[in-house]
Amino acid sequence: MRILEPTQTTIEPLGKVDHALAMALLEDFSLTYTKIGKQLGCSREYVRQIDIKRRHDTGQQRKVLRKIDKLRRWWQAVPFYMEAAKRGLELGLIGSKLELLVNGKSVRCGVGCWHFIKHKNYLHVHRPYSEAEIFVWHLADTGKYLILPSHLANFKSTCFSLEENNENKRRGAYSVQHHYRQYIDAWHVFQNQAAG
């Protein structure tokens, strides 16, 4: 029977590691331990141990921080997020690529699509299955947003025209007045929600 020797608790690198560079690289949560180890010339395990000593936490916490950082970078490329930030709204992450906090209220985001029916463009939007206090749809090719409070988004999907109705046209879908048009770029919804 063979008895195994106890292993070392710290894995030493082959060469000398620049700890200042290691600390700087560890601040960038987009880098993995493996990538940092390759730049420093040591193993990922040694980098993990440096990180634990530096922050007194586990690698799992870094994994969570990397996920949050990745999500933040994803949202910063979304036009609605950029427009809301430009307007000075308070933004927060919930942990999803579809939902975020705007002025402390949960917001679900989606994309509206256009349908050309009988010489007229209609906007078609689907309501997300999960609940939120405000729903936002990016209107493709316009740079505008349909921003609805949840009590007005009581549909599974809907289709409407952004053009004003003509009284001379026949009755039916052409003459229906939709309140949705009033909520195109209705950024005041966030201000009212924040004040209320």
C-alpha positions as CSV (number, residue, x, y, z in Angstrom):
1,M,0.0,0.0,0.0
2,R,1.3,3.4,-1.0
3,I,1.0,6.4,1.4
4,L,0.6,9.8,-0.3
5,E,2.6,12.7,0.9
6,P,0.7,15.9,1.9
7,T,0.7,18.4,-0.9
8,Q,1.9,22.0,-0.7
9,T,-0.9,24.5,0.2
10,T,0.6,27.2,-2.0
11,I,1.7,26.7,-5.6
12,E,4.8,28.8,-6.3
13,P,5.3,30.2,-9.8
14,L,8.2,29.2,-11.9
15,G,9.6,32.8,-12.1
16,K,9.1,35.9,-10.1
17,V,5.6,37.4,-10.3
18,D,5.0,41.2,-10.4
19,H,2.4,41.5,-7.7
20,A,1.6,45.1,-8.6
21,L,0.7,43.9,-12.1
22,A,-1.2,41.0,-10.7
23,M,-3.3,43.4,-8.5
24,A,-4.0,45.6,-11.5
25,L,-5.1,42.6,-13.6
26,L,-7.3,41.3,-10.8
27,E,-9.3,44.5,-10.8
28,D,-10.5,43.8,-14.4
29,F,-13.3,41.3,-13.8
30,S,-13.5,40.5,-17.5
31,L,-10.2,38.6,-17.2
32,T,-10.2,35.0,-15.9
33,Y,-7.5,33.6,-13.6
34,T,-6.2,31.6,-16.5
35,K,-5.7,34.7,-18.7
36,I,-4.1,36.6,-15.8
37,G,-1.8,33.6,-15.1
38,K,-0.6,33.5,-18.8
39,Q,0.2,37.2,-18.7
40,L,2.1,36.8,-15.4
41,G,3.8,33.5,-16.3
42,C,2.2,31.5,-13.4
43,S,-0.7,29.0,-12.9
44,R,-4.3,30.0,-12.5
45,E,-4.3,28.5,-9.0
46,Y,-1.5,30.8,-7.9
47,V,-3.5,33.8,-9.3
48,R,-6.5,32.6,-7.4
49,Q,-4.5,32.4,-4.2
50,I,-3.2,35.9,-4.7
51,D,-6.8,37.1,-5.2
52,I,-8.0,35.3,-2.0
53,K,-5.2,36.9,0.0
54,R,-5.9,40.3,-1.5
55,R,-9.7,40.4,-1.0
56,H,-10.1,37.6,1.7
57,D,-12.9,35.9,-0.3
58,T,-13.4,32.9,-2.5
59,G,-13.2,32.4,-6.2
60,Q,-17.0,32.0,-6.3
61,Q,-17.4,35.6,-5.4
62,R,-15.1,36.7,-8.2
63,K,-17.2,34.6,-10.5
64,V,-20.3,36.5,-9.4
65,L,-18.5,39.8,-9.8
66,R,-17.4,38.8,-13.4
67,K,-21.0,38.0,-14.2
68,I,-22.2,41.3,-12.9
69,D,-19.5,43.1,-14.8
70,K,-20.4,41.2,-18.0
71,L,-24.0,42.1,-17.6
72,R,-23.2,45.8,-17.0
73,R,-21.1,45.9,-20.2
74,W,-23.9,44.2,-22.1
75,W,-26.5,46.8,-20.9
76,Q,-24.2,49.7,-21.7
77,A,-24.4,48.7,-25.4
78,V,-28.2,48.7,-25.4
79,P,-29.7,51.9,-26.9
80,F,-32.4,52.2,-24.2
81,Y,-29.9,52.0,-21.4
82,M,-27.7,54.7,-23.1
83,E,-30.7,57.0,-23.7
84,A,-31.9,56.6,-20.1
85,A,-28.4,57.3,-18.8
86,K,-28.2,60.4,-21.0
87,R,-31.5,61.6,-19.5
88,G,-30.1,61.3,-16.0
89,L,-32.3,58.4,-14.8
90,E,-31.0,56.2,-12.0
91,L,-30.1,52.8,-13.4
92,G,-29.5,49.5,-11.6
93,L,-29.0,45.9,-12.6
94,I,-31.3,43.0,-11.6
95,G,-29.4,40.1,-13.1
96,S,-31.1,39.6,-16.4
97,K,-30.6,40.8,-20.0
98,L,-34.2,41.7,-20.2
99,E,-34.9,43.5,-16.9
100,L,-33.3,46.4,-15.0
101,L,-34.2,49.1,-12.4
102,V,-34.9,52.6,-13.6
103,N,-35.5,55.1,-10.8
104,G,-36.1,52.2,-8.5
105,K,-38.8,50.5,-10.6
106,S,-38.5,47.2,-12.4
107,V,-38.5,47.6,-16.2
108,R,-38.8,44.8,-18.8
109,C,-37.4,45.5,-22.2
110,G,-38.4,44.2,-25.6
111,V,-38.4,45.1,-29.3
112,G,-41.4,46.1,-31.4
113,C,-41.6,45.0,-35.0
114,W,-43.3,46.6,-38.0
115,H,-45.9,45.0,-40.3
116,F,-46.9,46.6,-43.5
117,I,-50.7,45.9,-44.0
118,K,-52.9,47.5,-46.6
119,H,-50.6,50.5,-47.3
120,K,-50.0,51.3,-43.7
121,N,-47.3,50.4,-41.1
122,Y,-48.4,48.8,-37.9
123,L,-46.3,48.3,-34.8
124,H,-46.6,44.9,-33.3
125,V,-45.5,44.3,-29.7
126,H,-45.6,41.2,-27.4
127,R,-45.9,41.7,-23.7
128,P,-43.2,39.8,-21.8
129,Y,-44.4,36.9,-19.7
130,S,-42.8,38.1,-16.5
131,E,-44.1,41.0,-14.5
132,A,-42.6,44.5,-14.1
133,E,-43.8,47.9,-13.2
134,I,-42.9,49.5,-16.5
135,F,-42.6,47.9,-20.0
136,V,-40.4,49.3,-22.7
137,W,-40.2,48.3,-26.4
138,H,-37.6,49.7,-28.7
139,L,-39.2,50.6,-32.0
140,A,-36.9,49.3,-34.6
141,D,-35.5,51.7,-37.2
142,T,-37.0,54.8,-35.4
143,G,-34.8,55.3,-32.4
144,K,-38.0,55.7,-30.3
145,Y,-39.5,53.7,-27.4
146,L,-42.9,52.7,-26.4
147,I,-42.9,53.1,-22.6
148,L,-46.0,51.7,-20.8
149,P,-46.9,51.4,-17.1
150,S,-47.9,47.9,-16.3
151,H,-51.6,48.8,-15.8
152,L,-51.8,49.8,-19.5
153,A,-50.0,46.7,-20.8
154,N,-52.9,44.3,-20.2
155,F,-52.4,42.4,-23.5
156,K,-50.5,39.4,-24.7
157,S,-49.7,41.1,-28.0
158,T,-51.1,44.1,-29.9
159,C,-50.8,45.8,-33.2
160,F,-51.5,49.5,-33.9
161,S,-50.6,52.3,-36.2
162,L,-48.5,55.3,-35.1
163,E,-50.3,57.4,-37.8
164,E,-53.3,59.6,-36.8
165,N,-56.7,58.1,-37.8
166,N,-58.6,59.7,-40.7
167,E,-62.3,60.2,-40.0
168,N,-63.2,59.6,-43.6
169,K,-61.9,56.0,-43.5
170,R,-64.3,53.1,-42.9
171,R,-65.1,52.0,-39.4
172,G,-63.3,49.2,-37.7
173,A,-59.6,48.9,-37.0
174,Y,-58.9,52.1,-38.9
175,S,-61.0,54.2,-36.6
176,V,-59.9,52.7,-33.2
177,Q,-58.1,55.2,-31.0
178,H,-55.1,53.7,-29.2
179,H,-53.7,55.4,-26.1
180,Y,-50.4,53.7,-26.9
181,R,-49.4,56.6,-29.3
182,Q,-49.3,58.9,-26.2
183,Y,-46.6,56.7,-24.7
184,I,-44.1,56.8,-27.5
185,D,-41.0,58.3,-25.9
186,A,-43.0,58.9,-22.7
187,W,-40.0,59.4,-20.5
188,H,-42.2,61.2,-18.0
189,V,-43.5,57.8,-16.9
190,F,-40.3,57.2,-15.0
191,Q,-40.4,60.6,-13.4
192,N,-44.0,60.1,-12.2
193,Q,-43.2,56.6,-11.0
194,A,-40.2,57.9,-9.1
195,A,-42.1,60.8,-7.5
196,G,-45.1,58.6,-6.7
